[in-house]
């Protein structure tokens, strides 16, 4: 038996966007998302899309990304006062 399986498992663990991600429920992941910066959200999105692709998580990432983008647009708009 070769060590290919253990190498794959190690590589997968390194690529998890959050420690223990693969053991987390969708509810656990969604609860952790607001604490991530945009880069972290993108890491979770990419990892989730390549693995379980859970709709609940993908939808929440879209909502948080849209809210962050809207907030940044308002912050960069000139003040009317």
C-alpha positions in Angstrom: 0.0 0.0 0.0 1.4 3.4 -0.9 1.4 6.6 1.1 -0.6 8.5 -1.7 -3.7 8.6 0.5 -1.9 10.2 3.4 -0.2 12.8 1.1 -3.6 13.6 -0.4 -5.2 14.0 3.1 -2.3 16.2 4.2 -2.6 18.4 1.1 -6.4 18.6 1.6 -6.0 19.6 5.2 -3.5 22.4 4.2 -6.0 23.7 1.7 -9.0 23.9 4.1 -9.9 27.6 4.4 -10.8 27.2 8.1 -9.2 24.6 10.5 -11.5 21.6 10.7 -13.6 22.9 7.8 -14.5 19.4 6.4 -16.0 18.4 9.7 -18.1 21.5 10.0 -21.8 21.5 9.2 -23.2 24.1 6.8 -24.6 26.0 9.8 -21.2 26.1 11.5 -19.5 27.4 8.3 -22.3 30.1 7.8 -21.8 31.2 11.5 -18.0 31.6 10.8 -18.3 33.6 7.6 -19.0 37.1 9.0 -15.7 37.0 10.8 -13.7 36.5 7.5 -12.2 39.2 5.4 -13.0 39.3 1.6 -9.9 37.1 0.9 -11.1 34.6 3.5 -14.6 34.5 1.9 -13.1 33.9 -1.5 -11.0 31.0 -0.1 -14.1 29.4 1.4 -16.1 30.0 -1.8 -13.4 28.3 -3.9 -12.9 25.4 -1.5 -16.6 24.9 -1.1 -17.2 25.0 -4.9 -14.5 22.4 -5.5 -15.7 20.1 -2.7 -19.3 19.9 -1.2 -20.7 22.9 -3.1 -23.4 23.5 -0.4 -26.0 26.0 -1.6 -26.5 27.5 1.9 -22.8 28.4 2.2 -22.5 29.7 -1.3 -25.6 31.9 -0.9 -24.3 33.4 2.4 -20.9 34.2 0.8 -22.7 36.0 -2.1 -24.8 38.0 0.4 -21.8 38.9 2.5 -19.7 39.8 -0.5 -22.6 42.0 -1.9 -23.0 43.7 1.4 -19.3 44.4 1.7 -19.2 45.8 -1.9 -22.2 48.0 -1.2 -20.6 49.3 2.0 -17.3 50.0 0.2 -19.2 51.9 -2.5 -21.0 54.1 0.1 -17.7 54.7 1.9 -16.0 55.9 -1.3 -19.0 58.1 -2.4 -18.5 61.9 -1.9 -20.3 63.3 1.0 -23.3 65.5 0.2 -23.0 67.6 3.4 
